[in-house]
Amino acid sequence: MRQLRGLSRHDAEDVVSETFVALYRRRSALRAAEVPEAFAFKVLGDALKDFWRRRIRHPSLVGEIEDRPVPDEVAGVVARLDFQRLLSGLPDRQAECLALYALLE
């Protein structure tokens, strides 16, 4: 399916989840279908079309999550802020020594 190009793993998982929900809601139609696989692929195609329509209508929502710092980066920032706060309570010479030692580590 050409519509799969450009989908991140997260987006693909969302589309598949929406497909399973739609198949569950239409389970009687799925059971009655002559070729259930074709019915399922039709539902998947509809879910993909809906996904791309949403992305076109709301382009500002694309990529917001990826721009946020990951937990390791947040922990590093918090550690640096704590270290600076602790250094501010020391005499200048001691704070400078500790800062240089931390820089060399």
N, C-alpha and C positions, 0 to 999 in steps of 0.2 A: 504494500500500500504506500503510495507516494506521500500520503498525509503524515506518515510516521517521521519523515525527515524533519530535523529541527526540534524534535521533542527531547527534553532532558529525561533522565531516568525518573525523576520525581513526577514530571508531567505525564509520562507514559503510565506510571503506576496509578495516577489519578484517573486517567482515561479508562484503564482496565477496571478499576474499582467502580466507576460510574457504569461501565458496561455490565458488570455482574449485578449491580443493583437493578438496572433496567431489565436484565434477563429474569431476575427474581420476581420483579413486579409483573412481568408479562409471561410468567412460567406456564400458564395455561395455553397461551399462543405458541410458546416454544414446544410444548408437548404435542400440540396439534399440527405443527409444521411438518410438511412432507420431508424436508431436509433440514433438520435442526441446526446443523453446522452453518448452512447458508443464512438461516434466520439470525444466528448468533453473530455472524460476520456483518450482516446488515445493521444490527444494533451497535456493533463496534464502530462501523463506519459513521453512523449517526452521532455517536459519542465524540468521535474525532472531529466531525464537522462542527459540533457544538463547541468543542474546545477551541478550534481555530477562530470561530466567530467571536467567542468571548475575548480571545487574545487581541483581535483586531479592534473590538469595541473598547477595550480597557487596556491600552498599551502601557499605561503608567504602572500597572500592577506587575508587569513582567520584570523579573530580576530583582525585586525588592529584597527577597530573602537572601539571595547570594551576596548582596552588598553589606549585610550585617556582619560584624566581627564574629569569628568563631570563638567558642569558649576558651581555647588556649590563648588567643590574643587578648581576650578580656581579662583572663587571669594574670597575664603578663603586665597589662596596664595597671591593674589593681596592685600587684606586687611592687611595681616601680613607684606608684604613688605612696604606698605604705613606707617604702624605703626612704623616699624623699621627706616624708613627714617625720620619720624617726631621726634622720640626719639633721633636720632643722632644730631638734632639741639638744643637740650636742654642741660643744665649743667648736669654733670654725676649724681649728687645726685637726681635731679628731674626725670631724665630718669629712674634711678633705681627704684624710688618710683612708677612711672607709670607702669613700666614693671611688678613689683610685684603685683600691683593692678589688672592689666589685667590678670595675671596668676591666681589670686584667683577667678576671675569672672567666 
